[in-house]
Amino acid sequence: MFDRNRWSPFDEVFNFQREVDRVFNQFWRDLPTRTAGAPGSFQVNTSEDGWHIDVPLPGIDPEHVQLQATGNTLQISVNAPGEGKKSNTRVSRYEQTLTLPPFLDIDKLNAAYRHGMLQLTIPLKESVRPRRIEIANATEDRKQLTTA
């Protein structure tokens, strides 16, 4: 007798809002978290000697870059004066803190700046480097056993 499924303009508005929210959420979820070359992105390459970390800092004078190592953390800071009419008040700031694994020797860190790229080289600690162990000559032991 009474229709429970009546059309309501409010239901249509709420359905539309839910659909818009779903589309925006899907859009933000599909975006990459960091784009290549953006501040904050860096590339780590490992080798038998240690790690090589490349941090892009295009257009930054190396004099404005500061590295500070404390324990297993490495802090990269940039305070570069900006350009323009009010260059004395505009300052570009960037800060990145890296927590390095304990098997890297942060005391022997080497830093270089080439073509807008901060290149960090961190060697492995001597205690974790692979080393070759010589095996004693087993043939002499066998000769002694056979002659006895």
Steps between C-alpha positions, in 0.01 A plus 500: 500500500773750597818510298803494730745574219398852423728724303679753716713785368719473811587139417612608155719777643660261751559238229664763282720613791605139572590449134708821487681398821573158350645653181724743692617228739584275205689787333714573807563131566631447144746791513861402574610598848811677371600612159853437375734791549276679747649622826489217748552225246836330487653194343697239693742264323677226692832337421751273672675808639197682642209721399486782247215745555408765240288791625380741227550866597474686169587868504639489855846636571702237692598769752137505621490122564578370848547137604482395862560143621385388842508132590328319212315807370613732225330837466517694173404868530484771236448870576536682169413867455232549237506724198275791425421845633498390860791255482614584851172375648429200273687186600468155343508234769530126464568243768526123475596259776622153410530218751786281384546134591763425766726306260594822316802700622353850517831637632657434159219664301614679184287772339534661157279739304493469122252636246223564752539161668625447854690170489559322830725197533479306824732197535420180686657451841807277493329249731226424244710500184547160342853371544680207350613231740791283394467126553803320640670259265324170565738289285788537752275364777411198285868429427579500869217253568606260226869498593435435868 
